[in-house]
Amino acid sequence: MDTLVQQIINGLSLGSVYALIAVGYSLVYSILLFSNFSHGGFIVIGGYICYYTLAAMGNNIWLSGFTAVMGAGLIAVLVEFLAYKPIRERTSITLYLLIASMGMSIVIENIFVVTVGGRFRALPPVIPTNPVNFFGLATTSAFDLLSLVTAIVFLAALQLFLTKTKWGLAIRAASYDLRTSGLMGVNVNRLISIVFFVAGFLAAVGGIFLSVRYTLFPQLGGITIKAFVAAVIGGLGSLPGAVLGSLILGLAEMLTAGFISSQLRDIVVFGMLIATLLWRPSGLLGKQISEKV
Amino acid sequence: MSGYVEGIIILLCVNGIAALGVCLLTGFTGIFSLGHAGYMAIGAYTTAIMTLRYGIHWLPAVLAGGLIAMTVSYLIGVPTLKLMGDYYAIASIGLGEAIRLVLENGGNFTRGARGYPGIENFTTLPIAGGFFLVMAVLMFFLVRSNFGRAFKACRDDYIAASLLGFNTARYRVFSLAISGFYCGVAGALMAGFLTFIQPVMFDSGKSTELVAVVVFGGLGSLSGSLLGTMVLTLVTELFRPISQYRMLIYGIILVIIMVARPEGIMGQHELSPRYIKSLFSRKHRTAKATEGGSGL
C-alpha cells in the first residue's frame, strides 16, 4: 500500500512534467499541423541556460529559472523564424516542416555536444529532493511534490491565457483554421511566434525538472518522444488530451517500474501507444477527423 | 582497390538498398515512416541468429531476414495504415523503438544490449553489389508497373484513387511490406559486413537518416534517393577527421536543403539522359512551370 501510493505520486509527478512538454508540442501541432521534432531541443536549451546562470548568479533558482524559460522561449521563436517560416511561406506541405524540424533537433543537440561536451552534469541542489511524509500515507520526495505543483500552476496559467486573453482567443481560432483567422485580421506571423514562445517556455520548465531528475546532457531532448506518445494517446492537437495522456503515461511508467521491472517501462509506453492507435486512432480526447472531399 | 574504398562502396550499396525501400514508401506512396531502422534490425538479427545459432548458410538467412521484416511490417501495417498523416509517423517511431527495446531485452536469444559478435563476414563487394543491382532493377520495374502507378495514385489523391476502385489501404500496406523487405535485406547485409550488430545501431537516429536521404534526394525519384545516399554517406566519410562537428553539419545541411530546395536534389525526376538534356534546354523551365507542386 505504501509503495502503491508512493509510485502513484511519482507517476503523477513524472506525468505532469511530460504534460508541460506535451502541451507545447500539441499547441504547435494544432496550429501548424506538423510534428515539431525540435521540441526536445527547447528542453535541453532550458536546462543548460538554467545550469550556467545558476553557476554565474550564485544559485538563485528564481532568477535563473526565469532566464532559462525566457531564453528557451526566445530561441524557440528564433528557430521558427529561421527554419520554419521560409518553408511555410512557400508551401503548404507539412512534410517539409517535419524534416526541417528533424534537422533542427540534430543541430541543437550537436551544438551542445560541440560547445559544452557530451558529459552528464548535475544541477546544484537548488530544488529540495529530501524525503517528506505525505499525510502519513507514504514517504515521497519533496521534488516530486514540487514538480507536480509547478506543473499544475503553469498548466492552469496556460489555460487562463488561452481562455481569458485576446491572443488566447486568436490561438484557439487559429487551431480551427489558420487561414481563415488570418483573413479575420489576426496577425498570423505574430500568433505563430507567440505559440512557439509558449511552447519553448513550457518545455524549459519541464527541462529544468527533468535535468534535476535525470541529470543534464545533450541527448536529454530524446525524452520528448514520450511526450509525443502522450500527445498522441490523448489526441493530437488537443490540450486536455495531452495532459490526460501524459498523466496516464507517467503512471503506467512508474507503476511498471515499481511493480514489474524497470527495464520494461519503455516497452509498456510504446505498447500503450500502439494499443491506443489500434483502439482509438484519434486518441482519447481527439477530434474525430472526418475527411473533407 | 584499398580496403577502405571497398568498405565505403559496400556501405553505399547496403544503404542504397534501404533507401530504395524507404523511397518506395515515402516518395511513391506518400507514407512517412520514422521507424524503418527497426526493420533493418529485424533483418540483421534474423541473419545473425540463423547463421550463428543454427549454422544455416548466409544466403537463405539474408532472404529470411528480408521476409521476416516483410511479415512484421505487413502485420503492423494492416491496422496502422488506416491512419492518415502524422499519426502513422508517430506510431512508426513507437514501433521502431519497440522493436529495438525487445531486442535489447531479449535475454540470451538476442544477447541484449551488448550486441551480437562473430557474424560471418559474407558481405563482400561482389555480393553487396549484386544484391544492390538486382534489387534496384526490380524496384525500377515495380515503380513503372501497374502497382507503381497505383502507389502514386494513393500518394497524389487517395480519395480519387479509391473512387476509381483501388483498395488504397491494401496498396499502402503492400508498399510498406515491400519497403520492409528491402530494409530487412539491407540490415542482413549490414550484419554480414560489420560482423557485429548491436540494438543501438538501429535507433531512431538511423531511421531519421533513412528518411533524410530520401527527402534530400527528392521525393518520388529512385535515382534521387540513391544520389542522396551517396552524398550523405560521402559527407559523413569526408568529415570523419572533424568527427565532433559531423552531426552538426549534417543537421545544418538538412535544414538548409528544406529551406532552399524542399523538393530535394532531383525533384520527381529520374536521372536519365533525357532529364540531363532537358536541364540545358528551355523546355525544362516551361515543363517545370506547368508541373506545379508535388501534391504530397
Boltz contact constraints between the chains, C-beta under 6 A:
constraints:
  - contact:
      token1: [A, 35]
      token2: [B, 86]
      max_distance: 6.0
  - contact:
      token1: [A, 83]
      token2: [B, 255]
      max_distance: 6.0
  - contact:
      token1: [A, 86]
      token2: [B, 259]
      max_distance: 6.0
  - contact:
      token1: [A, 93]
      token2: [B, 296]
      max_distance: 6.0
  - contact:
      token1: [A, 95]
      token2: [B, 296]
      max_distance: 6.0
  - contact:
      token1: [A, 96]
      token2: [B, 258]
      max_distance: 6.0
  - contact:
      token1: [A, 96]
      token2: [B, 262]
      max_distance: 6.0
  - contact:
      token1: [A, 99]
      token2: [B, 215]
      max_distance: 6.0
  - contact:
      token1: [A, 99]
      token2: [B, 258]
      max_distance: 6.0
  - contact:
      token1: [A, 100]
      token2: [B, 255]
      max_distance: 6.0
  - contact:
      token1: [A, 100]
      token2: [B, 258]
      max_distance: 6.0
  - contact:
      token1: [A, 102]
      token2: [B, 208]
      max_distance: 6.0
  - contact:
      token1: [A, 103]
      token2: [B, 251]
      max_distance: 6.0
  - contact:
      token1: [A, 103]
      token2: [B, 254]
      max_distance: 6.0
  - contact:
      token1: [A, 103]
      token2: [B, 255]
      max_distance: 6.0
  - contact:
      token1: [A, 104]
      token2: [B, 255]
      max_distance: 6.0
  - contact:
      token1: [A, 106]
      token2: [B, 247]
      max_distance: 6.0
  - contact:
      token1: [A, 106]
      token2: [B, 251]
      max_distance: 6.0
  - contact:
      token1: [A, 107]
      token2: [B, 251]
      max_distance: 6.0
  - contact:
      token1: [A, 107]
      token2: [B, 252]
      max_distance: 6.0
  - contact:
      token1: [A, 110]
      token2: [B, 247]
      max_distance: 6.0
  - contact:
      token1: [A, 110]
      token2: [B, 248]
      max_distance: 6.0
  - contact:
      token1: [A, 114]
      token2: [B, 244]
      max_distance: 6.0
  - contact:
      token1: [A, 114]
      token2: [B, 248]
      max_distance: 6.0
  - contact:
      token1: [A, 228]
      token2: [B, 90]
      max_distance: 6.0
  - contact:
      token1: [A, 232]
      token2: [B, 90]
      max_distance: 6.0
  - contact:
      token1: [A, 263]
      token2: [B, 105]
      max_distance: 6.0
  - contact:
      token1: [A, 266]
      token2: [B, 101]
      max_distance: 6.0
  - contact:
      token1: [A, 267]
      token2: [B, 101]
      max_distance: 6.0
  - contact:
      token1: [A, 270]
      token2: [B, 94]
      max_distance: 6.0
  - contact:
      token1: [A, 270]
      token2: [B, 97]
      max_distance: 6.0
  - contact:
      token1: [A, 270]
      token2: [B, 98]
      max_distance: 6.0
  - contact:
      token1: [A, 273]
      token2: [B, 94]
      max_distance: 6.0
  - contact:
      token1: [A, 274]
      token2: [B, 94]
      max_distance: 6.0
  - contact:
      token1: [A, 277]
      token2: [B, 91]
      max_distance: 6.0
  - contact:
      token1: [A, 278]
      token2: [B, 79]
      max_distance: 6.0
  - contact:
      token1: [A, 281]
      token2: [B, 83]
      max_distance: 6.0
  - contact:
      token1: [A, 293]
      token2: [B, 159]
      max_distance: 6.0
